[in-house]
Amino acid sequence: MKKESTFQRNLRKELKDIFPGCIVTKLDSGDIQGIPDLLILFKDKWATLENKRYSNAKHQPNQDYYVDKMNKMSFSKFIYPENKDSVLNELKKYFKV
């Protein structure tokens, strides 16, 4: 099983390949506890993704709150190897790619 950091590094590269010209940046959970890991800016839309090493990995305090809140504002999901393809397909639809 890959480390979460390895999964995130590979995911960032894949996002840049799928969405040419996008900006993918890491958000600082030290600033806002529970804020999702990644912010993706593409054309006139944005999304956030919270990376997990596997589907039943522990959620830190406030992560569910921020993923839900940001999903209501735009697009936000928990992403892990088992659902990666599904989430990326949803993101493609959201970004209209």
Sequence and secondary structure as in RCSB ss.txt:
>XXXX:A:sequence
MKKESTFQRNLRKELKDIFPGCIVTKLDSGDIQGIPDLLILFKDKWATLENKRYSNAKHQPNQDYYVDKMNKMSF
SKFIYPENKDSVLNELKKYFKV
>XXXX:A:secstr
   HHHHHHHHHHHHHHHSTT EEEE  TTTSTT  SEEEEETTEEEEEEE SSTT    TTHHHHHHHHHHHS 
EEEE TTTHHHHHHHHHHHHT 
